[in-house]
Amino acid sequence: MKHKTKKIKYKKDRIRILKARGIDYLEIDGAETAQVLSQVAQAITREEAIVTRDLHNIFPFWKEGWPMVQLDNAYAILAEDIDIHYQATLDKLLEIYGR
């Protein structure tokens, strides 16, 4: 008999399940970074890469109404932050379930 893994569909369920195992999901999920990345993608496709109100001052080199300068630097910062959150998640899982 094959073991089927049920996909955890809702974030609140992931938070509850991980909390029961001693993992603070909100501390390690990287939600803010993901939201910024989403806003950047949206501004690129819908606003012709102009900095929107939501993205104003996210990076010191971005000002509302101006083109997204140094996009490669912004992406590098976001990618590093995503990697930090991903590594924190893996570290916590290894801490709980062993190596």
Secondary structure as the mmCIF struct_conf table of DSSP 4:
data_model
#
loop_
_struct_conf.conf_type_id
_struct_conf.id
_struct_conf.beg_label_comp_id
_struct_conf.beg_label_asym_id
_struct_conf.beg_label_seq_id
_struct_conf.end_label_comp_id
_struct_conf.end_label_asym_id
_struct_conf.end_label_seq_id
HELX_LH_PP_P HELX_LH_PP_P1 LYS A 2 LYS A 7
HELX_RH_AL_P HELX_RH_AL_P1 LYS A 11 ALA A 20
TURN_TY1_P TURN_TY1_P1 ARG A 21 GLY A 22
HELX_RH_AL_P HELX_RH_AL_P2 TYR A 25 ILE A 28
BEND BEND1 ASP A 29 ASP A 29
HELX_RH_AL_P HELX_RH_AL_P3 ALA A 31 ARG A 46
BEND BEND2 GLU A 47 GLU A 47
TURN_TY1_P TURN_TY1_P2 GLU A 48 ALA A 49
STRN STRN1 ILE A 50 ILE A 50
HELX_LH_PP_P HELX_LH_PP_P2 VAL A 51 THR A 52
HELX_RH_3T_P HELX_RH_3T_P1 ARG A 53 LEU A 55
TURN_TY1_P TURN_TY1_P3 HIS A 56 ILE A 58
BEND BEND3 PHE A 59 PHE A 59
TURN_TY1_P TURN_TY1_P4 PRO A 60 PHE A 61
TURN_TY1_P TURN_TY1_P5 GLU A 64 GLY A 65
BEND BEND4 TRP A 66 TRP A 66
STRN STRN2 PRO A 67 PRO A 67
TURN_TY1_P TURN_TY1_P6 VAL A 69 GLN A 70
HELX_RH_AL_P HELX_RH_AL_P4 LEU A 71 TYR A 97
#
